[in-house]
């Protein structure tokens, strides 16, 4: 890797494809505000990739902040904790914003926000204790993926993992909570990095920041320079600002020059990628023992009266959050959980915030969000911008005919659904939707 100055690296390799998006980082200089305690929260048992939890409380129980209320004995899962103190008023089916029905626990607030008396800092001296502690914390990927963090950190002994990459790209338009985490809590990020490096034995740590975030770069560099990094293993790296630079496989390629093969994970080529906010949380959890009960989110878009970055208890109703941001100043035409490129369009505000939700966007009629769909003109732009070297038009064709064998042959499962193809398409083809249907065809074919 070539150095520009001591401790600073330039990207090893540029990933292919991608698109230049307008960032609309309207809330970048707005400090994170803490939202008042809501009257109630609804905590779904499915807030992560993997097996849903089972409620371990019943109606009438009194609970405190940080008390475990749901868990599973499966490895790929993460426990759920009470985000407010109060009384359990319901345990039963709840509908998530994506339409999935899962079990959930409703807690009515007592207004006290009492901490659970069992909270205490975990003892962490080795990998097993670290993974157990991270699992107990309930941490899942806070960048939006929702993958249980302890699974990612539980590196098999037969894998030679040498590089930890801290993802500070935040390349989706509008979202600024990772940016604010770097500005407001950079010390915790570096503490988390040191914990992971020392316990898991990473030979190098790369904190990767897009080149349109110079303020973050300067803050992180100042702290890294005075940090007790005796082996000079922690480096900062600037990445070109191009969507989807923050995607895990793109990040690995840019930072190390290594390409993650189809069907493989970064750990298969010696890397682990962690989001900056997740890394900072690990440091706080090991210091305090307080599990994941709240998170920061960006609330923005033309229909929002007062865009903000706010800290909310997990399980808070979307409408309560929007009300805290001054409500709607105009009729919302589209609501999105997450960013406009990879986010999930939702049909209403009566749903809870989950661990993996990093933004609520509300757009009004002034924003032309949907291109008029026309016939494909065979321009090839979707192929040019695909970071995974796929042919989206072929995926659309085989998705329509439900041809599982051909979908396998063109490696549709390697698609990360970044939306670059649909963004670049002049004909407004709903390519990401066809890709999702294609993956469903393969799941049905395999019987899963």
ABEGO torsion letter per residue (X at the ends): XBBABBGBBBBABBBBEEBBBBAGBAAAABBBBBBBBBABBBBBABABBEBBBBBABBBGBBBBBGBBABBBABABBBBBBBABBEBBABBEBBBBAAGBBBBBBBBBBAGAGBBBAABBBBBBABAAAAAAAAAAAGBBBAAGAGBBAAAAABBBAABBBABBBBBAAGABBGBAAAAAAAAAAAAAAAAAAAAAAAAAGBABBBBBBBAABAAAAAAAAAAAAABBBAAGABBBBBBBBBOBAABAAAAAAAAAGBBBBBGBBAAAAGBBBBBAAAAAAAAAAAAAGBBBABBBBBBBEAABABBBBBBBBBGBBAAAAAAAAGEBABBBABBBBEBAAABBBBABABBBBBAABABBBBBBAABBABBBBBBBAGAGAAAAABAAGBBAAAAAAAAAAGBAAAAAAAGAAABAGAGAAAAABAAGBBAAAAAAAAAAAAAAAAGX
